[in-house]
């Protein structure tokens, strides 16, 4: 299962708000998907990496079930 907990930690470290993500092209629907650990596209993952200046490992982790 995909877990986006690293995203929220990265945002906190970099002092980036959800509003900032909205202003930079990440929509409410996507934020909701992230909050509920649902799938996002690779393009969205790339956008988050660019906005946050980070790697995918700073955004998600895989939890084995």
PQR file with spaces between the fields and no chain letter, atoms N, CA, C, O and H, PARSE charges and radii, in Angstrom:
ATOM       1  N    UNK     1       0.844   -1.183    0.000 -0.4000 1.5000
ATOM       2  CA   UNK     1       0.000    0.000    0.000 -0.0000 2.0000
ATOM       3  C    UNK     1       0.889    1.248    0.000  0.5500 1.7000
ATOM       4  O    UNK     1       1.938    1.281    0.643 -0.5500 1.4000
ATOM       5  N    UNK     2       0.457    2.241   -0.716 -0.4000 1.5000
ATOM       6  CA   UNK     2       1.193    3.505   -0.777 -0.0000 2.0000
ATOM       7  C    UNK     2       0.793    4.367    0.415  0.5500 1.7000
ATOM       8  O    UNK     2      -0.383    4.469    0.762 -0.5500 1.4000
ATOM       9  H    UNK     2      -0.395    2.214   -1.238  0.4000 1.0000
ATOM      10  N    UNK     3       1.788    4.978    1.026 -0.4000 1.5000
ATOM      11  CA   UNK     3       1.564    5.844    2.176 -0.0000 2.0000
ATOM      12  C    UNK     3       2.235    7.185    1.881  0.5500 1.7000
ATOM      13  O    UNK     3       3.421    7.235    1.557 -0.5500 1.4000
ATOM      14  H    UNK     3       2.744    4.895    0.744  0.4000 1.0000
ATOM      15  N    UNK     4       1.468    8.266    1.994 -0.4000 1.5000
ATOM      16  CA   UNK     4       1.988    9.603    1.693 -0.0000 2.0000
ATOM      17  C    UNK     4       2.424   10.376    2.937  0.5500 1.7000
ATOM      18  O    UNK     4       2.566   11.598    2.885 -0.5500 1.4000
ATOM      19  H    UNK     4       0.504    8.225    2.257  0.4000 1.0000
ATOM      20  N    UNK     5       2.632    9.691    4.035 -0.4000 1.5000
ATOM      21  CA   UNK     5       3.086   10.365    5.258 -0.0000 2.0000
ATOM      22  C    UNK     5       4.375   11.171    5.032  0.5500 1.7000
ATOM      23  O    UNK     5       4.501   12.267    5.578 -0.5500 1.4000
ATOM      24  H    UNK     5       2.516    8.699    4.077  0.4000 1.0000
ATOM      25  N    UNK     6       5.332   10.664    4.246 -0.4000 1.5000
ATOM      26  CA   UNK     6       6.542   11.466    4.007 -0.0000 2.0000
ATOM      27  C    UNK     6       6.248   12.826    3.356  0.5500 1.7000
ATOM      28  O    UNK     6       6.973   13.793    3.590 -0.5500 1.4000
ATOM      29  H    UNK     6       5.230    9.773    3.802  0.4000 1.0000
ATOM      30  N    UNK     7       5.193   12.900    2.544 -0.4000 1.5000
ATOM      31  CA   UNK     7       4.822   14.176    1.919 -0.0000 2.0000
ATOM      32  C    UNK     7       4.519   15.218    2.977  0.5500 1.7000
ATOM      33  O    UNK     7       5.031   16.336    2.913 -0.5500 1.4000
ATOM      34  H    UNK     7       4.604   12.115    2.354  0.4000 1.0000
ATOM      35  N    UNK     8       3.691   14.863    3.950 -0.4000 1.5000
ATOM      36  CA   UNK     8       3.284   15.824    4.979 -0.0000 2.0000
ATOM      37  C    UNK     8       4.478   16.224    5.846  0.5500 1.7000
ATOM      38  O    UNK     8       4.578   17.373    6.276 -0.5500 1.4000
ATOM      39  H    UNK     8       3.275   13.955    4.001  0.4000 1.0000
ATOM      40  N    UNK     9       5.374   15.286    6.100 -0.4000 1.5000
ATOM      41  CA   UNK     9       6.590   15.595    6.864 -0.0000 2.0000
ATOM      42  C    UNK     9       7.499   16.533    6.069  0.5500 1.7000
ATOM      43  O    UNK     9       8.059   17.478    6.623 -0.5500 1.4000
ATOM      44  H    UNK     9       5.293   14.353    5.750  0.4000 1.0000
ATOM      45  N    UNK    10       7.642   16.269    4.772 -0.4000 1.5000
ATOM      46  CA   UNK    10       8.470   17.119    3.911 -0.0000 2.0000
ATOM      47  C    UNK    10       7.889   18.526    3.838  0.5500 1.7000
ATOM      48  O    UNK    10       8.623   19.511    3.920 -0.5500 1.4000
ATOM      49  H    UNK    10       7.187   15.501    4.321  0.4000 1.0000
ATOM      50  N    UNK    11       6.574   18.619    3.683 -0.4000 1.5000
ATOM      51  CA   UNK    11       5.935   19.934    3.633 -0.0000 2.0000
ATOM      52  C    UNK    11       6.164   20.692    4.936  0.5500 1.7000
ATOM      53  O    UNK    11       6.428   21.894    4.918 -0.5500 1.4000
ATOM      54  H    UNK    11       5.978   17.819    3.617  0.4000 1.0000
ATOM      55  N    UNK    12       6.065   20.001    6.053 -0.4000 1.5000
ATOM      56  CA   UNK    12       6.276   20.648    7.351 -0.0000 2.0000
ATOM      57  C    UNK    12       7.713   21.151    7.476  0.5500 1.7000
ATOM      58  O    UNK    12       7.940   22.279    7.913 -0.5500 1.4000
ATOM      59  H    UNK    12       5.851   19.025    6.067  0.4000 1.0000
ATOM      60  N    UNK    13       8.680   20.322    7.095 -0.4000 1.5000
ATOM      61  CA   UNK    13      10.097   20.717    7.171 -0.0000 2.0000
ATOM      62  C    UNK    13      10.388   21.936    6.311  0.5500 1.7000
ATOM      63  O    UNK    13      11.175   22.802    6.694 -0.5500 1.4000
ATOM      64  H    UNK    13       8.495   19.406    6.739  0.4000 1.0000
ATOM      65  N    UNK    14       9.747   21.999    5.143 -0.4000 1.5000
ATOM      66  CA   UNK    14      10.005   23.091    4.199 -0.0000 2.0000
ATOM      67  C    UNK    14       9.034   24.254    4.373  0.5500 1.7000
ATOM      68  O    UNK    14       9.070   25.221    3.612 -0.5500 1.4000
ATOM      69  H    UNK    14       9.108   21.296    4.832  0.4000 1.0000
ATOM      70  N    UNK    15       8.161   24.154    5.387 -0.4000 1.5000
ATOM      71  CA   UNK    15       7.174   25.193    5.680 -0.0000 2.0000
ATOM      72  C    UNK    15       6.316   25.512    4.446  0.5500 1.7000
ATOM      73  O    UNK    15       6.126   26.674    4.089 -0.5500 1.4000
ATOM      74  H    UNK    15       8.132   23.369    6.005  0.4000 1.0000
ATOM      75  N    UNK    16       5.806   24.455    3.809 -0.4000 1.5000
ATOM      76  CA   UNK    16       4.955   24.594    2.632 -0.0000 2.0000
ATOM      77  C    UNK    16       3.546   24.138    3.003  0.5500 1.7000
ATOM      78  O    UNK    16       3.354   23.060    3.564 -0.5500 1.4000
ATOM      79  H    UNK    16       5.961   23.511    4.099  0.4000 1.0000
ATOM      80  N    UNK    17       2.574   24.974    2.680 -0.4000 1.5000
ATOM      81  CA   UNK    17       1.181   24.683    3.036 -0.0000 2.0000
ATOM      82  C    UNK    17       0.442   23.998    1.886  0.5500 1.7000
ATOM      83  O    UNK    17       0.910   23.976    0.747 -0.5500 1.4000
ATOM      84  H    UNK    17       2.730   25.850    2.224  0.4000 1.0000
ATOM      85  N    UNK    18      -0.713   23.447    2.213 -0.4000 1.5000
ATOM      86  CA   UNK    18      -1.572   22.876    1.177 -0.0000 2.0000
ATOM      87  C    UNK    18      -2.029   23.980    0.221  0.5500 1.7000
ATOM      88  O    UNK    18      -2.181   23.739   -0.977 -0.5500 1.4000
ATOM      89  H    UNK    18      -1.093   23.466    3.138  0.4000 1.0000
ATOM      90  N    UNK    19      -2.244   25.162    0.733 -0.4000 1.5000
ATOM      91  CA   UNK    19      -2.631   26.293   -0.114 -0.0000 2.0000
ATOM      92  C    UNK    19      -1.548   26.567   -1.153  0.5500 1.7000
ATOM      93  O    UNK    19      -1.858   26.870   -2.305 -0.5500 1.4000
ATOM      94  H    UNK    19      -2.121   25.358    1.706  0.4000 1.0000
ATOM      95  N    UNK    20      -0.288   26.463   -0.758 -0.4000 1.5000
ATOM      96  CA   UNK    20       0.818   26.661   -1.697 -0.0000 2.0000
ATOM      97  C    UNK    20       0.751   25.624   -2.818  0.5500 1.7000
ATOM      98  O    UNK    20       0.976   25.949   -3.984 -0.5500 1.4000
ATOM      99  H    UNK    20      -0.036   26.217    0.178  0.4000 1.0000
ATOM     100  N    UNK    21       0.441   24.381   -2.462 -0.4000 1.5000
ATOM     101  CA   UNK    21       0.307   23.342   -3.488 -0.0000 2.0000
ATOM     102  C    UNK    21      -0.841   23.679   -4.437  0.5500 1.7000
ATOM     103  O    UNK    21      -0.714   23.524   -5.652 -0.5500 1.4000
ATOM     104  H    UNK    21       0.258   24.117   -1.515  0.4000 1.0000
ATOM     105  N    UNK    22      -1.959   24.140   -3.879 -0.4000 1.5000
ATOM     106  CA   UNK    22      -3.097   24.531   -4.710 -0.0000 2.0000
ATOM     107  C    UNK    22      -2.714   25.643   -5.680  0.5500 1.7000
ATOM     108  O    UNK    22      -3.073   25.597   -6.856 -0.5500 1.4000
ATOM     109  H    UNK    22      -2.062   24.265   -2.892  0.4000 1.0000
ATOM     110  N    UNK    23      -1.991   26.632   -5.192 -0.4000 1.5000
ATOM     111  CA   UNK    23      -1.571   27.765   -6.027 -0.0000 2.0000
ATOM     112  C    UNK    23      -0.570   27.344   -7.103  0.5500 1.7000
ATOM     113  O    UNK    23      -0.370   28.063   -8.083 -0.5500 1.4000
ATOM     114  H    UNK    23      -1.699   26.669   -4.236  0.4000 1.0000
ATOM     115  N    UNK    24       0.055   26.184   -6.921 -0.4000 1.5000
ATOM     116  CA   UNK    24       1.075   25.722   -7.864 -0.0000 2.0000
ATOM     117  C    UNK    24       0.629   24.501   -8.674  0.5500 1.7000
ATOM     118  O    UNK    24       1.463   23.730   -9.151 -0.5500 1.4000
ATOM     119  H    UNK    24      -0.107   25.600   -6.126  0.4000 1.0000
ATOM     120  N    UNK    25      -0.683   24.329   -8.828 -0.4000 1.5000
ATOM     121  CA   UNK    25      -1.188   23.343   -9.771 -0.0000 2.0000
ATOM     122  C    UNK    25      -1.642   22.006   -9.229  0.5500 1.7000
ATOM     123  O    UNK    25      -2.016   21.129  -10.008 -0.5500 1.4000
ATOM     124  H    UNK    25      -1.361   24.954   -8.441  0.4000 1.0000
ATOM     125  N    UNK    26      -1.621   21.820   -7.918 -0.4000 1.5000
ATOM     126  CA   UNK    26      -2.135   20.583   -7.330 -0.0000 2.0000
ATOM     127  C    UNK    26      -3.565   20.873   -6.871  0.5500 1.7000
ATOM     128  O    UNK    26      -3.776   21.709   -5.992 -0.5500 1.4000
ATOM     129  H    UNK    26      -1.316   22.532   -7.286  0.4000 1.0000
ATOM     130  N    UNK    27      -4.544   20.190   -7.460 -0.4000 1.5000
ATOM     131  CA   UNK    27      -5.941   20.531   -7.165 -0.0000 2.0000
ATOM     132  C    UNK    27      -6.475   19.850   -5.902  0.5500 1.7000
ATOM     133  O    UNK    27      -5.842   18.958   -5.337 -0.5500 1.4000
ATOM     134  H    UNK    27      -4.373   19.511   -8.174  0.4000 1.0000
ATOM     135  N    UNK    28      -7.659   20.300   -5.480 -0.4000 1.5000
ATOM     136  CA   UNK    28      -8.288   19.773   -4.261 -0.0000 2.0000
ATOM     137  C    UNK    28      -8.524   18.270   -4.332  0.5500 1.7000
ATOM     138  O    UNK    28      -8.342   17.558   -3.345 -0.5500 1.4000
ATOM     139  H    UNK    28      -8.173   21.024   -5.939  0.4000 1.0000
ATOM     140  N    UNK    29      -8.926   17.798   -5.498 -0.4000 1.5000
ATOM     141  CA   UNK    29      -9.186   16.366   -5.673 -0.0000 2.0000
ATOM     142  C    UNK    29      -7.911   15.561   -5.404  0.5500 1.7000
ATOM     143  O    UNK    29      -7.953   14.516   -4.755 -0.5500 1.4000
ATOM     144  H    UNK    29      -9.074   18.377   -6.299  0.4000 1.0000
ATOM     145  N    UNK    30      -6.791   16.054   -5.904 -0.4000 1.5000
ATOM     146  CA   UNK    30      -5.512   15.372   -5.694 -0.0000 2.0000
ATOM     147  C    UNK    30      -5.104   15.427   -4.229  0.5500 1.7000
ATOM     148  O    UNK    30      -4.632   14.429   -3.685 -0.5500 1.4000
ATOM     149  H    UNK    30      -6.757   16.903   -6.431  0.4000 1.0000
ATOM     150  N    UNK    31      -5.276   16.563   -3.589 -0.4000 1.5000
ATOM     151  CA   UNK    31      -4.963   16.664   -2.160 -0.0000 2.0000
ATOM     152  C    UNK    31      -5.794   15.673   -1.355  0.5500 1.7000
ATOM     153  O    UNK    31      -5.293   15.053   -0.417 -0.5500 1.4000
ATOM     154  H    UNK    31      -5.660   17.374   -4.032  0.4000 1.0000
ATOM     155  N    UNK    32      -7.051   15.528   -1.719 -0.4000 1.5000
ATOM     156  CA   UNK    32      -7.918   14.575   -1.034 -0.0000 2.0000
ATOM     157  C    UNK    32      -7.414   13.143   -1.242  0.5500 1.7000
ATOM     158  O    UNK    32      -7.426   12.339   -0.310 -0.5500 1.4000
ATOM     159  H    UNK    32      -7.458   16.033   -2.481  0.4000 1.0000
ATOM     160  N    UNK    33      -6.975   12.827   -2.452 -0.4000 1.5000
ATOM     161  CA   UNK    33      -6.429   11.497   -2.733 -0.0000 2.0000
ATOM     162  C    UNK    33      -5.171   11.258   -1.897  0.5500 1.7000
ATOM     163  O    UNK    33      -4.969   10.159   -1.380 -0.5500 1.4000
ATOM     164  H    UNK    33      -6.965   13.480   -3.209  0.4000 1.0000
ATOM     165  N    UNK    34      -4.339   12.267   -1.764 -0.4000 1.5000
ATOM     166  CA   UNK    34      -3.118   12.140   -0.964 -0.0000 2.0000
ATOM     167  C    UNK    34      -3.454   11.924    0.513  0.5500 1.7000
ATOM     168  O    UNK    34      -2.828   11.104    1.183 -0.5500 1.4000
ATOM     169  H    UNK    34      -4.503   13.160   -2.183  0.4000 1.0000
ATOM     170  N    UNK    35      -4.432   12.655    1.008 -0.4000 1.5000
ATOM     171  CA   UNK    35      -4.831   12.529    2.417 -0.0000 2.0000
ATOM     172  C    UNK    35      -5.352   11.132    2.743  0.5500 1.7000
ATOM     173  O    UNK    35      -5.223   10.658    3.871 -0.5500 1.4000
ATOM     174  H    UNK    35      -4.941   13.321    0.464  0.4000 1.0000
ATOM     175  N    UNK    36      -5.943   10.479    1.738 -0.4000 1.5000
ATOM     176  CA   UNK    36      -6.528    9.156    1.943 -0.0000 2.0000
ATOM     177  C    UNK    36      -5.662    8.032    1.366  0.5500 1.7000
ATOM     178  O    UNK    36      -6.133    6.909    1.188 -0.5500 1.4000
ATOM     179  H    UNK    36      -6.047   10.865    0.821  0.4000 1.0000
ATOM     180  N    UNK    37      -4.401    8.338    1.076 -0.4000 1.5000
ATOM     181  CA   UNK    37      -3.446    7.345    0.565 -0.0000 2.0000
ATOM     182  C    UNK    37      -3.972    6.600   -0.661  0.5500 1.7000
ATOM     183  O    UNK    37      -3.821    5.384   -0.779 -0.5500 1.4000
ATOM     184  H    UNK    37      -4.018    9.250    1.220  0.4000 1.0000
ATOM     185  N    UNK    38      -4.591    7.354   -1.566 -0.4000 1.5000
ATOM     186  CA   UNK    38      -5.085    6.778   -2.811 -0.0000 2.0000
ATOM     187  C    UNK    38      -4.086    7.056   -3.928  0.5500 1.7000
ATOM     188  O    UNK    38      -3.168    7.861   -3.767 -0.5500 1.4000
ATOM     189  H    UNK    38      -4.713    8.342   -1.470  0.4000 1.0000
ATOM     190  N    UNK    39      -4.270    6.387   -5.055 -0.4000 1.5000
ATOM     191  CA   UNK    39      -3.338    6.516   -6.174 -0.0000 2.0000
ATOM     192  C    UNK    39      -3.335    7.922   -6.763  0.5500 1.7000
ATOM     193  O    UNK    39      -4.360    8.602   -6.809 -0.5500 1.4000
ATOM     194  H    UNK    39      -5.016    5.733   -5.186  0.4000 1.0000
ATOM     195  N    UNK    40      -2.152    8.335   -7.211 -0.4000 1.5000
ATOM     196  CA   UNK    40      -1.990    9.561   -7.987 -0.0000 2.0000
ATOM     197  C    UNK    40      -1.196    9.192   -9.236  0.5500 1.7000
ATOM     198  O    UNK    40      -0.598    8.118   -9.298 -0.5500 1.4000
ATOM     199  H    UNK    40      -1.320    7.782   -7.173  0.4000 1.0000
ATOM     200  N    UNK    41      -1.188   10.067  -10.216 -0.4000 1.5000
ATOM     201  CA   UNK    41      -0.447    9.787  -11.443 -0.0000 2.0000
ATOM     202  C    UNK    41       1.040   10.077  -11.246  0.5500 1.7000
ATOM     203  O    UNK    41       1.440   10.783  -10.320 -0.5500 1.4000
ATOM     204  H    UNK    41      -1.674   10.940  -10.165  0.4000 1.0000
ATOM     205  N    UNK    42       1.837    9.517  -12.135 -0.4000 1.5000
ATOM     206  CA   UNK    42       3.274    9.791  -12.100 -0.0000 2.0000
ATOM     207  C    UNK    42       3.516   11.270  -12.398  0.5500 1.7000
ATOM     208  O    UNK    42       4.435   11.870  -11.839 -0.5500 1.4000
ATOM     209  H    UNK    42       1.513    8.943  -12.887  0.4000 1.0000
ATOM     210  N    UNK    43       2.710   11.856  -13.263 -0.4000 1.5000
ATOM     211  CA   UNK    43       2.837   13.283  -13.560 -0.0000 2.0000
ATOM     212  C    UNK    43       2.611   14.122  -12.301  0.5500 1.7000
ATOM     213  O    UNK    43       3.326   15.097  -12.068 -0.5500 1.4000
ATOM     214  H    UNK    43       1.964   11.368  -13.717  0.4000 1.0000
ATOM     215  N    UNK    44       1.630   13.750  -11.498 -0.4000 1.5000
ATOM     216  CA   UNK    44       1.379   14.460  -10.240 -0.0000 2.0000
ATOM     217  C    UNK    44       2.555   14.290   -9.294  0.5500 1.7000
ATOM     218  O    UNK    44       2.965   15.244   -8.632 -0.5500 1.4000
ATOM     219  H    UNK    44       1.049   12.958  -11.688  0.4000 1.0000
ATOM     220  N    UNK    45       3.095   13.089   -9.228 -0.4000 1.5000
ATOM     221  CA   UNK    45       4.272   12.842   -8.390 -0.0000 2.0000
ATOM     222  C    UNK    45       5.431   13.728   -8.839  0.5500 1.7000
ATOM     223  O    UNK    45       6.127   14.311   -8.008 -0.5500 1.4000
ATOM     224  H    UNK    45       2.762   12.315   -9.765  0.4000 1.0000
ATOM     225  N    UNK    46       5.639   13.829  -10.149 -0.4000 1.5000
ATOM     226  CA   UNK    46       6.694   14.693  -10.688 -0.0000 2.0000
ATOM     227  C    UNK    46       6.441   16.152  -10.316  0.5500 1.7000
ATOM     228  O    UNK    46       7.366   16.858   -9.914 -0.5500 1.4000
ATOM     229  H    UNK    46       5.074   13.356  -10.824  0.4000 1.0000
ATOM     230  N    UNK    47       5.203   16.606  -10.445 -0.4000 1.5000
ATOM     231  CA   UNK    47       4.868   17.996  -10.081 -0.0000 2.0000
ATOM     232  C    UNK    47       5.170   18.266   -8.611  0.5500 1.7000
ATOM     233  O    UNK    47       5.727   19.308   -8.264 -0.5500 1.4000
ATOM     234  H    UNK    47       4.451   16.032  -10.771  0.4000 1.0000
ATOM     235  N    UNK    48       4.801   17.324   -7.755 -0.4000 1.5000
ATOM     236  CA   UNK    48       5.085   17.489   -6.326 -0.0000 2.0000
ATOM     237  C    UNK    48       6.590   17.559   -6.079  0.5500 1.7000
ATOM     238  O    UNK    48       7.050   18.370   -5.275 -0.5500 1.4000
ATOM     239  H    UNK    48       4.349   16.478   -8.036  0.4000 1.0000
ATOM     240  N    UNK    49       7.354   16.716   -6.764 -0.4000 1.5000
ATOM     241  CA   UNK    49       8.815   16.733   -6.609 -0.0000 2.0000
ATOM     242  C    UNK    49       9.391   18.089   -7.014  0.5500 1.7000
ATOM     243  O    UNK    49      10.281   18.615   -6.347 -0.5500 1.4000
ATOM     244  H    UNK    49       6.981   16.057   -7.417  0.4000 1.0000
ATOM     245  N    UNK    50       8.882   18.648   -8.105 -0.4000 1.5000
ATOM     246  CA   UNK    50       9.370   19.952   -8.571 -0.0000 2.0000
ATOM     247  C    UNK    50       8.969   21.051   -7.589  0.5500 1.7000
ATOM     248  O    UNK    50       9.798   21.880   -7.213 -0.5500 1.4000
ATOM     249  H    UNK    50       8.158   18.221   -8.647  0.4000 1.0000
ATOM     250  N    UNK    51       7.713   21.060   -7.177 -0.4000 1.5000
ATOM     251  CA   UNK    51       7.222   22.091   -6.253 -0.0000 2.0000
ATOM     252  C    UNK    51       7.987   22.052   -4.935  0.5500 1.7000
ATOM     253  O    UNK    51       8.356   23.094   -4.393 -0.5500 1.4000
ATOM     254  H    UNK    51       7.040   20.387   -7.483  0.4000 1.0000
ATOM     255  N    UNK    52       8.223   20.844   -4.421 -0.4000 1.5000
ATOM     256  CA   UNK    52       8.867   20.694   -3.113 -0.0000 2.0000
ATOM     257  C    UNK    52      10.384   20.571   -3.198  0.5500 1.7000
ATOM     258  O    UNK    52      11.065   20.522   -2.174 -0.5500 1.4000
ATOM     259  H    UNK    52       7.922   19.997   -4.861  0.4000 1.0000
ATOM     260  N    UNK    53      10.915   20.521   -4.424 -0.4000 1.5000
ATOM     261  CA   UNK    53      12.355   20.344   -4.635 -0.0000 2.0000
ATOM     262  C    UNK    53      12.856   19.130   -3.845  0.5500 1.7000
ATOM     263  O    UNK    53      13.727   19.237   -2.982 -0.5500 1.4000
ATOM     264  H    UNK    53      10.362   20.561   -5.256  0.4000 1.0000
ATOM     265  N    UNK    54      12.269   17.969   -4.173 -0.4000 1.5000
ATOM     266  CA   UNK    54      12.597   16.749   -3.444 -0.0000 2.0000
ATOM     267  C    UNK    54      12.530   15.544   -4.380  0.5500 1.7000
ATOM     268  O    UNK    54      12.315   15.696   -5.583 -0.5500 1.4000
ATOM     269  H    UNK    54      11.561   17.882   -4.874  0.4000 1.0000
ATOM     270  N    UNK    55      12.712   14.362   -3.830 -0.4000 1.5000
ATOM     271  CA   UNK    55      12.628   13.121   -4.597 -0.0000 2.0000
ATOM     272  C    UNK    55      11.331   12.387   -4.233  0.5500 1.7000
ATOM     273  O    UNK    55      10.688   12.732   -3.241 -0.5500 1.4000
ATOM     274  H    UNK    55      12.887   14.239   -2.853  0.4000 1.0000
ATOM     275  N    UNK    56      10.941   11.384   -5.020 -0.4000 1.5000
ATOM     276  CA   UNK    56       9.743   10.615   -4.680 -0.0000 2.0000
ATOM     277  C    UNK    56       9.798    9.991   -3.283  0.5500 1.7000
ATOM     278  O    UNK    56       8.763    9.831   -2.637 -0.5500 1.4000
ATOM     279  H    UNK    56      11.463   11.104   -5.826  0.4000 1.0000
ATOM     280  N    UNK    57      10.986    9.640   -2.819 -0.4000 1.5000
ATOM     281  CA   UNK    57      11.106    9.078   -1.466 -0.0000 2.0000
ATOM     282  C    UNK    57      10.699   10.073   -0.388  0.5500 1.7000
ATOM     283  O    UNK    57      10.353    9.671    0.722 -0.5500 1.4000
ATOM     284  H    UNK    57      11.827    9.770   -3.344  0.4000 1.0000
ATOM     285  N    UNK    58      10.734   11.361   -0.697 -0.4000 1.5000
ATOM     286  CA   UNK    58      10.306   12.386    0.250 -0.0000 2.0000
ATOM     287  C    UNK    58       8.791   12.593    0.213  0.5500 1.7000
ATOM     288  O    UNK    58       8.247   13.369    0.998 -0.5500 1.4000
ATOM     289  H    UNK    58      11.015   11.688   -1.599  0.4000 1.0000
ATOM     290  N    UNK    59       8.117   11.898   -0.700 -0.4000 1.5000
ATOM     291  CA   UNK    59       6.680   12.069   -0.882 -0.0000 2.0000
ATOM     292  C    UNK    59       5.890   10.822   -0.506  0.5500 1.7000
ATOM     293  O    UNK    59       4.797   10.915    0.052 -0.5500 1.4000
ATOM     294  H    UNK    59       8.559   11.268   -1.338  0.4000 1.0000
ATOM     295  N    UNK    60       6.445    9.665   -0.812 -0.4000 1.5000
ATOM     296  CA   UNK    60       5.700    8.441   -0.528 -0.0000 2.0000
ATOM     297  C    UNK    60       6.609    7.329   -0.055  0.5500 1.7000
ATOM     298  O    UNK    60       7.825    7.360   -0.244 -0.5500 1.4000
ATOM     299  H    UNK    60       7.333    9.590   -1.266  0.4000 1.0000
ATOM     300  N    UNK    61       5.982    6.346    0.567 -0.4000 1.5000
ATOM     301  CA   UNK    61       6.679    5.118    0.935 -0.0000 2.0000
ATOM     302  C    UNK    61       5.721    3.966    0.688  0.5500 1.7000
ATOM     303  O    UNK    61       4.503    4.146    0.679 -0.5500 1.4000
ATOM     304  H    UNK    61       4.994    6.321    0.721  0.4000 1.0000
ATOM     305  N    UNK    62       6.272    2.803    0.491 -0.4000 1.5000
ATOM     306  CA   UNK    62       5.466    1.612    0.262 -0.0000 2.0000
ATOM     307  C    UNK    62       5.406    0.803    1.541  0.5500 1.7000
ATOM     308  O    UNK    62       6.435    0.418    2.096 -0.5500 1.4000
ATOM     309  H    UNK    62       7.261    2.657    0.498  0.4000 1.0000
ATOM     310  N    UNK    63       4.201    0.550    2.000 -0.4000 1.5000
ATOM     311  CA   UNK    63       3.992   -0.291    3.175 -0.0000 2.0000
ATOM     312  C    UNK    63       3.584   -1.669    2.687  0.5500 1.7000
ATOM     313  O    UNK    63       2.597   -1.807    1.964 -0.5500 1.4000
ATOM     314  H    UNK    63       3.365    0.862    1.549  0.4000 1.0000
ATOM     315  N    UNK    64       4.325   -2.674    3.071 -0.4000 1.5000
ATOM     316  CA   UNK    64       3.973   -4.039    2.682 -0.0000 2.0000
ATOM     317  C    UNK    64       2.862   -4.540    3.592  0.5500 1.7000
ATOM     318  O    UNK    64       2.911   -4.381    4.812 -0.5500 1.4000
ATOM     319  H    UNK    64       5.126   -2.562    3.658  0.4000 1.0000
ATOM     320  N    UNK    65       1.869   -5.144    2.972 -0.4000 1.5000
ATOM     321  CA   UNK    65       0.751   -5.686    3.764 -0.0000 2.0000
ATOM     322  C    UNK    65       0.753   -7.181    3.687  0.5500 1.7000
ATOM     323  O    UNK    65      -0.105   -7.832    4.283 -0.5500 1.4000
ATOM     324  H    UNK    65       1.830   -5.273    1.981  0.4000 1.0000
